[in-house]
Amino acid sequence: MQVGLKIWRYDSKTGDRALREYEVDAPEEATLLDCLDLVKDKHDGSLAYRKSCRMMICGSCGMRMDGGAVLACKVRMYDIAKEGHVPVISAMGNLPIVKDLVVDMDPFWQKMRAVDPYLQPRFDQAEERENIVSQPRMDVIHKESLCINCGCCVSECNSMEADPDFLGPAALAKGMRFVGDPRDGATIERLEKYSEPHGLWDCTRCYFCNERCPKGVDPRDAIAKLGAEAMKNGIDRDMGAKHAKWFVTSAKTTGWLRETELVPKTQGIVSSIKEMKFAMGLAVKGKVPPPFPPHVAADIHESRALFDLIKTQGRDGAAGIVQGEKALGRIEAHHDASGGRDPYTEADSAPRPYLPSEREGTEGVTQ
């Protein structure tokens, strides 16, 4: 099949940047990475990009196709070529470009190191030899453990584009992998560190990281779990935490968000006074509801019962976060449609990801 590619070429030494078009004759099973290999082998040997395993494991071949981050070894080109579409290939975002499709990963690894990505063991739990943990408890961090450090989520992160010092989705997902590990003994220290400025509360919740993650890690869900764990442990000094806390309080007491009290409860009285001019402008336009008497929803008892249920079941932390599970949906739809092999059958080594609530009391242990 004939495959067309438009590739952004860039030289950091000279600053030259140009969009060049190539056409290669590729087999029908070819991936984007295969096509790049053909371009390099037969058309332009100066083309620079990274690759290694070609099996969606190493994470080396992260780049952008038509503005969205992908793993080049995962993208099949057959349907794209069949439609006559010529995709635009460029380097990942939010990282300095070294040459063509190669980016400098140093900022990525600096943020990864900043979250202490290693187990700090709780020796009080290890009795004689191994520290045995039940499978259901390890399933809580199964998705976070799937990360291959490809940087696709970082490439699409709006917060990192606005604030390069933001820890980013990859590093915070790695942090949740250890916060959620029952063998780790530094949970509070980690949550304190992640709650500092440029930490977990600076996420804009755009969900692009979930959308672009090629392994179904869903980093935004991991960040939400970190926030829930921080609040559960009383680490709520950040404005973002106060904002979320007021949402809960308002929903519990009246069944809806009392916006007139949001700024005082989140930012404090002094900041609220500074915003009075802005608030009066909103009031003139009818955008500020009267604060008194507070409106109470008709079925407020349902909201309060839900709050009490979450507390009773102990789901006021990470266990209470409703996760997107987009990866599971894609896998299920793909295999139902194609009749292909399900990678999560009992015959395979990888357990199927699921929420902890779905298999309470499951037998089995993991070391």
Beta strands, then each sheet from edge to edge (+ up, - down):
strand 1: 2-10
strand 2: 17-25
strand 3: 62-65
strand 4: 68-71
strand 5: 88-90
strand 6: 97-99
strand 7: 102-103
strand 8: 133-134
strand 9: 365-366
sheet 1: 2+ 1- 5- 3+ 4-
sheet 2: 6+ 7-
sheet 3: 8+ 9-
end
